Amino acid sequence: MSETTVIRLRKNEERRLKAGHLWVYANEIDTRQTPLKDLPAGAACIVENSQGKPLGRALLSPHSLIAARLYSRDVKQELSRSFFKKRIEQALALRETLFDEHSYRLIFGEADGLPGLVVDRFGDVLVVQTGSGAMEAHLDTIVSALDAVLNPTHIIAKNEAAAREIEGMERYTKALKGDLVDEVSLTENGARFVAPLAEGQKTGWFYDHRSARQAMVPLAKGARVLDVFSYCGGWGVQAAMAGAESVTCVDASETAIDYVHRNAKLNGVADKVGSIQGDAFAAMKQLIADGEKYDLVVLDPPAFVKRKRDFKNGLAGYHAINELALRLIKPGGYLISASCSMHMPADRLLDVIHSSARHIDRSVQVIGYQGQGPDHPVHPAITETSYLKSWFCRINFSL
């Protein structure tokens, strides 16, 4: 299949694209004129409306619900090394404006004009994730462009997401330049961290909460803090560095808890940071039974709503975990409640916090809100790129 492949949309299905969105769903394509099953993943194509008017150039993922992703409105734009190099340089310029340290998300998919691609930077180590068969097909060119722009010592592909199997892609972690490293080092808000790569989640770290962790600082001073779903201590260690009296980190992963203590020691706060390894729900129930109370509880759970059809069960999970957290907070204490679920709107999460508080005769004062950090820019036409939300609340007895 040549790069002049054309996919034709059904009538009136171009409205989202004309409004700035970049995705073409499989059910928007006129499959009588362009049968999806005959199109190879990764092929570049021209997207046309039902009258044959070109709308832009896209990468194909014919086995996915998102069957094509626009990468340029210029129908002549080829996927050359120079194309990727230019987009990477544009993304890098933003991050260099924002951050002094080389610790950030370098490429955030659609918001950086590279749909289906994520690259996190850990100094001289780049960790790459290709979230579509299309980007996977161009991985060699992407690596060459990254090397040309940054000349890192290591480029690691961390492609372990279960969603890859939908497009028939294997799951793997391997070195694309340099040797495969077991862990990465980074700096965030003045704190130093190490995080596991092979055994870690996603790219090894979650840069997206950087701004929210910075906003936590005044709430942590002198506080007794509980950090639930702590992973490697991004919240908890920074709370200890902000002057917390004590911090307890809760995570199910033994590896994550080991890194919590390593990071606490690395930042000189090992004496303030303790941990509980185990299921978050069970651990919080036991803390309630033991009569424990905290000045600040941070909830940063995994996505409870991964798909729209999971919403009802996921919503119940958010209710349950927030109510447990509220039971552990002293009157006048604080809750930071986060969700990384794209399908959980911010207002619904606030409803969860409020209704959970009412259920146990508490009242809530909203004192702040944080989304993802600026190295995760939002594409204004693609609501899916605005996925992270954190509510900062003061908890009182019922008013």
Secondary structure as the mmCIF struct_conf table of DSSP 4:
data_model
#
loop_
_struct_conf.conf_type_id
_struct_conf.id
_struct_conf.beg_label_comp_id
_struct_conf.beg_label_asym_id
_struct_conf.beg_label_seq_id
_struct_conf.end_label_comp_id
_struct_conf.end_label_asym_id
_struct_conf.end_label_seq_id
TURN_TY1_P TURN_TY1_P1 GLU A 3 THR A 4
STRN STRN1 THR A 5 ARG A 8
STRN STRN2 LEU A 9 LEU A 9
HELX_LH_PP_P HELX_LH_PP_P1 ARG A 10 ARG A 10
TURN_TY1_P TURN_TY1_P2 LYS A 11 GLU A 14
HELX_RH_AL_P HELX_RH_AL_P1 ARG A 15 LYS A 18
TURN_TY1_P TURN_TY1_P3 ALA A 19 GLY A 20
STRN STRN3 TRP A 23 TYR A 25
HELX_RH_3T_P HELX_RH_3T_P1 ALA A 26 GLU A 28
STRN STRN4 ILE A 29 ILE A 29
TURN_TY1_P TURN_TY1_P4 THR A 31 GLN A 33
BEND BEND1 THR A 34 THR A 34
HELX_RH_3T_P HELX_RH_3T_P2 LEU A 36 ASP A 38
BEND BEND2 LEU A 39 LEU A 39
HELX_LH_PP_P HELX_LH_PP_P2 PRO A 40 PRO A 40
TURN_TY1_P TURN_TY1_P5 ALA A 41 GLY A 42
STRN STRN5 ALA A 44 GLU A 48
TURN_TY1_P TURN_TY1_P6 SER A 50 GLN A 51
STRN STRN6 PRO A 54 LEU A 60
TURN_TY1_P TURN_TY1_P7 PRO A 62 HIS A 63
BEND BEND3 SER A 64 LEU A 65
STRN STRN7 ILE A 66 SER A 72
BEND BEND4 ARG A 73 ARG A 73
TURN_TY1_P TURN_TY1_P8 VAL A 75 LYS A 76
HELX_RH_AL_P HELX_RH_AL_P2 ARG A 81 LEU A 98
BEND BEND5 ASP A 100 HIS A 102
STRN STRN8 SER A 103 PHE A 108
HELX_RH_3T_P HELX_RH_3T_P3 GLY A 109 ASP A 112
TURN_TY1_P TURN_TY1_P9 GLY A 113 GLY A 113
TURN_TY1_P TURN_TY1_P10 PRO A 115 GLY A 116
STRN STRN9 LEU A 117 PHE A 122
TURN_TY1_P TURN_TY1_P11 GLY A 123 ASP A 124
STRN STRN10 VAL A 125 THR A 130
BEND BEND6 SER A 132 SER A 132
HELX_RH_AL_P HELX_RH_AL_P3 GLY A 133 ALA A 137
TURN_TY1_P TURN_TY1_P12 HIS A 138 HIS A 138
HELX_RH_AL_P HELX_RH_AL_P4 LEU A 139 LEU A 150
BEND BEND7 THR A 153 THR A 153
STRN STRN11 HIS A 154 ASN A 159
HELX_RH_3T_P HELX_RH_3T_P4 ALA A 162 GLU A 167
TURN_TY1_P TURN_TY1_P13 GLY A 168 GLY A 168
HELX_LH_PP_P HELX_LH_PP_P3 MET A 169 ARG A 171
STRN STRN12 TYR A 172 LYS A 177
BEND BEND8 GLY A 178 GLY A 178
HELX_LH_PP_P HELX_LH_PP_P4 ASP A 179 VAL A 181
BEND BEND9 ASP A 182 ASP A 182
STRN STRN13 GLU A 183 GLU A 188
TURN_TY1_P TURN_TY1_P14 ASN A 189 GLY A 190
STRN STRN14 ALA A 191 PRO A 196
BEND BEND10 LEU A 197 GLN A 201
TURN_TY1_P TURN_TY1_P15 LYS A 202 THR A 203
BEND BEND11 GLY A 204 GLY A 204
HELX_RH_3T_P HELX_RH_3T_P5 TYR A 207 HIS A 209
HELX_RH_AL_P HELX_RH_AL_P5 ARG A 210 ALA A 220
TURN_TY1_P TURN_TY1_P16 LYS A 221 GLY A 222
STRN STRN15 ARG A 224 VAL A 228
BEND BEND12 PHE A 229 PHE A 229
TURN_TY1_P TURN_TY1_P17 TYR A 231 GLY A 233
HELX_RH_AL_P HELX_RH_AL_P6 GLY A 234 MET A 241
TURN_TY1_P TURN_TY1_P18 ALA A 242 GLY A 243
BEND BEND13 GLU A 245 GLU A 245
STRN STRN16 SER A 246 ASP A 251
BEND BEND14 ALA A 252 ALA A 252
HELX_RH_AL_P HELX_RH_AL_P7 GLU A 254 LEU A 266
TURN_TY1_P TURN_TY1_P19 ASN A 267 GLY A 268
HELX_RH_3T_P HELX_RH_3T_P6 ALA A 270 LYS A 272
STRN STRN17 VAL A 273 GLN A 277
BEND BEND15 GLY A 278 GLY A 278
HELX_RH_AL_P HELX_RH_AL_P8 ALA A 280 ALA A 289
TURN_TY1_P TURN_TY1_P20 ASP A 290 GLY A 291
STRN STRN18 TYR A 294 LEU A 299
BEND BEND16 PHE A 304 PHE A 304
BEND BEND17 LYS A 306 ARG A 307
HELX_RH_3T_P HELX_RH_3T_P7 LYS A 308 ASP A 310
HELX_RH_AL_P HELX_RH_AL_P9 PHE A 311 ARG A 327
TURN_TY1_P TURN_TY1_P21 LEU A 328 LEU A 328
STRN STRN19 ILE A 329 SER A 339
TURN_TY1_P TURN_TY1_P22 MET A 342 HIS A 343
BEND BEND18 MET A 344 MET A 344
HELX_RH_AL_P HELX_RH_AL_P10 ALA A 346 HIS A 359
TURN_TY1_P TURN_TY1_P23 ILE A 360 ASP A 361
STRN STRN20 ARG A 362 GLN A 370
TURN_TY1_P TURN_TY1_P24 PRO A 374 ASP A 375
BEND BEND19 HIS A 376 HIS A 376
HELX_LH_PP_P HELX_LH_PP_P5 PRO A 377 HIS A 379
TURN_TY1_P TURN_TY1_P25 PRO A 380 ALA A 381
HELX_RH_3T_P HELX_RH_3T_P8 THR A 383 THR A 385
STRN STRN21 LYS A 389 PHE A 397
#
